C-alpha cells in the first residue's frame, strides 16, 4: 500500500536503533556505557515527583484548557521575569506535550508547501522533519568553527531566498552544544525582520550553560516564536511536557491547532511541573548543571589525550561533537563497531548533519565521570586498531 509521500521524506533516527542494540547487548550481560541518548542519569527532582503524586491523589486527571493549566503558564511567565528580566504575558504561552508538541504547532502555523526554512547543519533532525511534514523545503546551511557552529546573521542574509519564510535557531544547540550570545541573537532577529520572515528559536537546553549565562531571544524581541521544554534542564524527559512562547497575534490560531491536534498536555505532568520552579527544586537543578559542567571538563581532558577534544568546547547542553574523519568516513559503521567491539554507545553524525556528518560523532556526557573516563579508555583501544 502506498503511504503518504510526506512520510517518505522522514529519515530514521539512527540513534534509536543503536540504543536498541546497546540495550540488547546489556541484557545479554555486556557492560555497555551509554553515551548515545540525550538523557542524563539524574532522576526527576523529588519535589516534582512529589507534586505529581499529590496531583494524582487529588484527582487532577481531567483535561486542562488546550493552552495549558493557567497556574503553570503564569509560573513560566514568572520564570522569564526572574531569570531573563523579561515581562511575558502568560497568555502568550502554550503548554504542549513536550517540545515536540510545540514544534508541531509552530511548523503547522508558520510554513506551508513551497516555503523554505533556514536552519544550521548540523542540527537536531526532528527540526528538519517537522518542517518537511508541513510541506516546507529546508535549506540546511553548513556551519562550523568560523560561525561558532551556529546560524548567524551573515549566513541568514546570504542564504535567504525570495520564498524563504522562516529561520530556525537552536541555542544551545544539539549536537554541538554551542550558543549564540545576545548580540548575535539580535543580529539574526533584525535580519529576519528586515526580510519580512519569521524567527523560531529552540531553547530546550536553556539553563544548561557552563561558560556564559543563559539567555532567551524573548528578552530581545517579542516577535520570535520560542520552543522550550521541561525535559532537559528540569529533568522531566518522560513526563512529556514543553511550551511554546508566541507573539500575541499567533496565540488564537495556535490554540485552535492545539485543540484539534492534541487537545491538551498531560494534566498530572502540568501539576508536577509547578514544583519545578520552587527554590528547593532550583537548588537541585543547579547542582545537576554544575555536575554536568564537571563531566564536560573531565571528558575534554580525557579526549585531549587522544587528540580528539574539540577546539571550541561546547558552552551548553550535554554533548560533544567530535571529528573522527581521520579514522573513518562512515560514522554509522564507526559507532556500530565501537559498540560491538568495546561496548561504548555513541551517536553517528549522519543523524544530525546533512553534509559532512559521515566524519563526526556525538557523545553525550550523561553518565558519571568514572564511566566517561572508562569510555575514553575503551575508545583509545578501539582507535589503536584502526
C-alpha positions as CSV (number, residue, x, y, z in Angstrom):
1,X,0.0,0.0,0.0
2,X,1.4,3.4,-0.9
3,X,1.9,5.7,2.1
4,X,1.8,9.4,2.3
5,X,4.7,11.0,0.3
6,X,5.4,13.2,3.3
7,X,6.4,10.1,5.4
8,X,8.9,9.1,2.7
9,X,10.8,12.3,3.4
10,X,11.4,11.4,7.1
11,X,14.7,9.6,7.7
12,X,15.1,7.2,10.5
13,X,16.6,8.5,13.8
14,X,19.5,6.0,13.7
15,X,20.5,6.6,17.4
16,X,17.2,4.8,18.4
17,X,18.3,1.7,16.5
18,X,21.7,1.9,18.1
19,X,20.1,2.3,21.5
20,X,18.0,-0.8,20.9
21,X,21.2,-2.8,20.0
22,X,23.0,-1.4,23.1
23,X,20.2,-2.4,25.4
24,X,20.1,-5.9,23.8
25,X,23.9,-6.3,24.5
26,X,23.3,-5.1,28.0
27,X,20.6,-7.6,28.6
28,X,23.0,-10.3,27.3
29,X,25.4,-9.4,30.1
30,X,27.8,-6.9,28.4
31,X,28.9,-3.8,30.3
32,X,27.6,-1.1,28.0
33,X,28.5,2.6,28.6
34,X,25.6,4.7,27.3
35,X,26.7,8.0,25.7
36,X,24.2,7.9,22.9
37,X,20.9,9.4,24.0
38,X,20.2,12.9,25.4
39,X,19.0,11.9,28.8
40,X,21.3,12.4,31.9
41,X,21.3,9.7,34.6
42,X,19.7,12.1,37.1
43,X,16.2,11.2,38.4
44,X,13.4,13.7,38.1
45,X,13.8,16.1,41.1
46,X,12.0,14.9,44.2
47,X,9.8,18.0,44.6
48,X,8.4,17.4,41.0
49,X,7.8,13.7,41.7
50,X,6.0,14.5,45.0
51,X,3.9,17.2,43.3
52,X,2.9,14.7,40.6
53,X,1.9,12.1,43.1
54,X,-0.1,14.7,45.0
55,X,-1.9,15.7,41.8
56,X,-2.9,12.1,41.1
57,X,-4.0,11.6,44.7
58,X,-6.1,14.8,44.5
59,X,-7.8,13.6,41.3
60,X,-6.1,16.1,38.9
61,X,-6.6,13.8,35.9
62,X,-9.2,15.7,33.8
63,X,-8.5,17.9,30.8
64,X,-6.9,21.3,31.2
65,X,-7.5,24.1,28.7
66,X,-5.8,23.5,25.4
67,X,-3.2,26.1,26.1
68,X,-2.4,24.6,29.5
69,X,-3.0,25.0,33.2
70,X,-3.3,28.7,33.9
71,X,-1.2,28.4,37.0
72,X,1.6,26.8,35.0
73,X,1.5,29.4,32.3
74,X,1.8,32.0,35.0
75,X,4.7,30.2,36.6
76,X,6.6,30.0,33.2
77,X,6.0,33.8,32.8
78,X,7.5,34.4,36.2
79,X,10.5,32.3,35.2
80,X,11.2,34.6,32.3
81,X,10.8,37.6,34.6
82,X,13.1,36.3,37.3
83,X,15.8,34.8,35.1
84,X,15.7,36.9,31.9
85,X,14.3,40.2,33.2
86,X,11.5,39.9,30.6
87,X,7.9,40.7,31.2
88,X,5.9,38.0,29.4
89,X,2.1,37.9,29.3
90,X,1.1,34.3,30.4
91,X,-1.5,34.4,27.6
92,X,1.4,34.2,25.1
93,X,2.5,30.8,26.5
94,X,1.0,27.5,25.3
95,X,1.9,24.3,27.3
96,X,2.5,21.4,25.0
97,X,3.2,17.6,25.1
98,X,6.9,18.0,25.1
99,X,8.9,20.4,22.9
100,X,7.8,18.2,20.0
101,X,4.3,19.4,20.6
102,X,5.5,23.0,20.4
103,X,7.4,22.3,17.2
104,X,4.4,20.7,15.7
105,X,2.2,23.7,16.4
106,X,4.9,26.2,15.2
107,X,5.6,24.3,12.0
108,X,1.9,24.0,11.1
109,X,1.3,27.7,11.7
110,X,4.4,29.2,10.1
111,X,5.1,27.2,6.9
112,X,3.2,25.5,4.1
113,X,4.0,23.8,0.8
114,X,6.6,25.7,-1.2
115,X,8.0,27.7,1.7
116,X,11.7,27.5,2.5
117,X,13.2,27.2,6.0
118,X,16.8,28.1,7.0
119,X,18.5,26.2,9.8
120,X,22.0,25.2,10.7
121,X,23.6,22.0,9.6
122,X,24.3,20.0,11.9
123,X,21.0,20.3,13.7
124,X,18.5,18.1,15.7
125,X,17.0,16.1,12.8
126,X,13.4,16.4,14.0
127,X,13.6,20.1,13.4
128,X,14.0,19.4,9.7
129,X,11.4,16.7,9.7
130,X,8.7,18.8,11.3
131,X,9.1,21.4,8.6
132,X,9.1,18.7,5.9
133,X,5.8,17.3,7.3
134,X,4.4,20.8,6.9
135,X,5.4,20.8,3.2
136,X,8.3,23.2,3.5
137,X,11.8,22.8,2.0
138,X,14.7,23.0,4.4
139,X,17.9,24.8,3.5
140,X,20.4,23.2,5.8
141,X,23.2,25.7,6.0
142,X,26.6,24.2,6.8
143,X,28.1,25.8,9.9
144,X,31.5,25.2,11.6
145,X,34.1,26.8,13.7
146,X,34.1,30.1,11.8
147,X,30.5,30.8,12.8
148,X,30.7,29.1,16.2
149,X,28.6,26.1,14.9
150,X,25.6,28.4,14.7
151,X,23.5,30.1,12.0
152,X,24.5,33.8,12.4
153,X,23.1,36.9,10.8
154,X,25.6,36.8,7.9
155,X,24.6,33.3,7.0
156,X,20.9,34.1,7.2
157,X,21.3,37.1,4.9
158,X,23.4,35.1,2.4
159,X,21.1,32.1,2.2
160,X,17.7,33.9,2.4
161,X,15.7,33.4,-0.8
162,X,12.6,35.0,-2.2
163,X,10.5,32.1,-1.0
164,X,12.2,31.7,2.4
165,X,9.6,32.1,5.2
166,X,11.4,31.1,8.4
167,X,14.8,30.9,10.1
168,X,15.2,28.4,12.9
169,X,17.9,28.6,15.5
170,X,18.8,26.3,18.4
171,X,20.8,27.7,21.3
172,X,22.4,25.8,23.0
173,X,22.4,23.5,20.0
174,X,22.1,19.8,19.6
175,X,24.5,18.2,18.7
176,X,27.3,20.8,19.2
177,X,26.3,22.5,22.4
178,X,27.2,25.9,21.1
179,X,25.3,29.1,21.8
180,X,24.5,32.5,20.3
181,X,25.1,35.5,22.6
182,X,22.7,38.4,22.9
183,X,24.4,40.4,20.2
184,X,24.3,37.5,17.7
185,X,20.7,36.7,18.5
186,X,19.7,40.4,18.0
187,X,21.6,40.3,14.7
188,X,19.6,37.3,13.4
189,X,16.3,38.7,14.6
190,X,17.0,42.0,12.8
191,X,18.0,40.3,9.6
192,X,14.9,38.1,9.6
193,X,12.6,41.0,10.3
194,X,14.2,43.0,7.5
195,X,13.4,40.2,5.2
196,X,9.8,40.0,6.3
197,X,10.3,36.5,7.7
198,X,9.6,34.7,11.0
199,X,12.1,33.5,13.6
200,X,11.7,30.3,15.6
201,X,14.2,29.5,18.4
202,X,14.7,26.2,20.0
203,X,15.8,26.9,23.6
204,X,15.2,23.4,25.1
205,X,18.7,23.3,26.6
206,X,18.4,26.8,28.1
207,X,19.7,26.7,31.6
208,X,22.3,24.0,30.9
209,X,25.1,26.6,30.3
210,X,28.7,26.4,31.5
211,X,30.6,29.4,30.1
212,X,28.1,32.1,29.6
213,X,24.8,32.9,31.4
214,X,21.6,31.5,29.9
215,X,19.6,33.9,27.8
216,X,16.4,33.9,25.8
217,X,15.5,35.6,22.5
218,X,12.3,36.6,24.3
219,X,14.4,39.3,26.0
220,X,15.5,40.6,22.7
221,X,12.3,40.6,20.6
222,X,8.6,39.9,21.3
223,X,8.2,38.7,17.7
224,X,10.1,35.4,17.9
225,X,8.5,32.0,18.4
226,X,10.3,30.2,21.3
227,X,10.2,26.4,21.9
228,X,11.2,25.2,25.4
229,X,10.9,22.0,27.4
230,X,10.8,20.6,30.9
231,X,12.9,17.6,29.6
232,X,16.5,18.8,29.7
233,X,17.2,21.4,32.4
234,X,14.2,20.4,34.5
235,X,14.9,16.6,34.2
236,X,11.4,15.6,33.2
237,X,12.0,13.7,29.9
238,X,9.4,11.0,30.3
239,X,6.7,13.4,31.6
240,X,6.5,14.8,28.0
241,X,5.9,18.5,28.7
242,X,7.1,21.6,27.0
243,X,5.9,25.1,26.0
244,X,5.7,27.5,23.0
245,X,6.0,31.2,23.6
246,X,4.4,33.1,20.7
247,X,3.7,36.6,19.6
248,X,0.3,37.8,20.8
249,X,-1.3,37.7,17.3
250,X,-0.4,34.0,16.9
251,X,-2.0,32.7,20.2
252,X,-5.5,32.3,18.9
253,X,-4.6,30.2,15.8
254,X,-2.1,28.2,17.8
255,X,-4.8,27.5,20.4
256,X,-7.2,26.3,17.7
257,X,-4.4,24.0,16.4
258,X,-3.7,22.6,19.9
259,X,-7.5,21.9,20.5
260,X,-7.5,19.8,17.4
261,X,-4.1,18.2,17.3
262,X,-3.6,17.1,21.0
263,X,-6.4,18.7,23.0
264,X,-4.2,19.3,26.0
265,X,-0.9,18.3,27.6
266,X,-0.9,15.7,30.4
267,X,-2.7,17.2,33.4
268,X,-0.7,15.4,36.2
269,X,2.5,16.4,34.4
270,X,1.4,20.0,34.4
271,X,0.7,20.0,38.1
272,X,4.0,18.3,38.8
273,X,5.8,20.9,36.7
274,X,4.6,23.7,39.0
275,X,7.1,22.4,41.6
276,X,10.0,22.7,39.1
277,X,10.0,26.5,39.7
278,X,10.3,26.3,43.5
279,X,13.6,27.4,45.3
280,X,14.0,23.8,46.6
281,X,13.9,22.3,43.1
282,X,16.1,25.1,41.6
283,X,18.8,24.2,44.1
284,X,18.7,20.6,42.9
285,X,18.7,21.5,39.2
286,X,21.7,23.9,39.7
287,X,23.6,21.1,41.4
288,X,22.9,18.9,38.4
289,X,24.0,21.6,36.0
290,X,27.3,22.0,37.9
291,X,27.9,18.3,37.8
292,X,27.3,18.2,34.0
293,X,29.9,21.0,33.7
294,X,32.4,18.9,35.7
295,X,31.6,15.9,33.4
296,X,32.2,18.1,30.3
297,X,35.5,19.3,31.6
298,X,36.7,15.8,32.6
299,X,35.7,14.4,29.2
300,X,37.5,17.2,27.3
301,X,40.7,16.4,29.3
302,X,40.4,12.7,28.6
303,X,39.7,13.2,24.9
304,X,42.6,15.7,24.6
305,X,44.9,12.8,25.4
306,X,43.7,11.2,22.1
307,X,43.8,14.4,20.1
308,X,40.0,14.4,19.8
309,X,38.9,17.2,22.0
310,X,37.1,19.9,20.0
311,X,39.0,23.1,19.6
312,X,35.8,25.1,20.6
313,X,34.3,23.4,23.7
314,X,30.5,23.4,24.0
315,X,29.1,26.2,26.1
316,X,25.8,24.4,26.9
317,X,23.7,21.3,26.6
318,X,25.4,17.9,27.3
319,X,27.1,16.9,24.1
320,X,30.5,16.9,22.3
321,X,30.6,17.0,18.5
322,X,33.7,15.1,17.6
323,X,35.6,15.0,14.3
324,X,36.6,11.3,13.6
325,X,37.3,11.8,9.9
326,X,41.0,10.7,10.3
327,X,39.7,7.3,11.5
328,X,36.5,6.9,9.5
329,X,34.3,8.5,6.8
330,X,31.3,6.3,7.8
331,X,30.1,7.4,11.2
332,X,27.4,4.8,11.4
333,X,29.8,1.9,10.9
334,X,32.2,3.6,13.3
335,X,29.6,3.7,16.0
336,X,28.3,0.2,15.3
337,X,31.8,-1.2,15.5
338,X,32.7,0.7,18.7
339,X,29.5,-0.7,20.3
340,X,30.2,-4.3,19.1
341,X,33.9,-4.3,20.0
342,X,34.1,-2.1,23.1
343,X,30.5,-1.8,24.4
344,X,30.5,2.0,24.1
345,X,27.4,3.6,22.6
346,X,27.7,6.9,20.8
347,X,25.7,8.6,18.1
348,X,26.6,8.8,14.4
349,X,27.0,12.2,13.0
350,X,24.8,11.4,10.0
351,X,21.8,11.6,12.3
352,X,22.4,15.4,12.6
353,X,24.3,16.7,9.6
354,X,23.0,16.6,6.0
355,X,26.5,17.5,4.8
356,X,29.7,16.1,6.5
357,X,28.1,14.0,9.2
358,X,30.0,10.9,8.0
359,X,33.1,12.3,9.7
360,X,31.5,13.2,13.0
361,X,30.0,11.5,16.1
362,X,28.1,12.9,19.1
363,X,29.0,12.0,22.6
364,X,26.5,12.7,25.4
365,X,28.2,13.3,28.8
366,X,25.2,12.0,30.6
367,X,26.9,9.5,32.9
368,X,29.4,9.7,35.8
369,X,33.0,10.9,35.3
370,X,34.3,7.5,36.1
371,X,32.2,5.9,33.4
372,X,33.2,8.7,30.9
373,X,36.9,8.1,31.6
374,X,36.4,4.3,31.1
375,X,34.6,5.0,27.8
376,X,37.6,7.1,26.6
377,X,39.9,4.2,27.6
378,X,37.8,1.8,25.5
379,X,37.7,4.3,22.7
380,X,41.5,4.6,22.8
381,X,41.8,0.8,22.4
382,X,39.4,0.8,19.5
383,X,41.2,3.6,17.7
384,X,44.5,1.8,18.1
385,X,43.1,-1.0,16.0
386,X,42.0,1.3,13.2
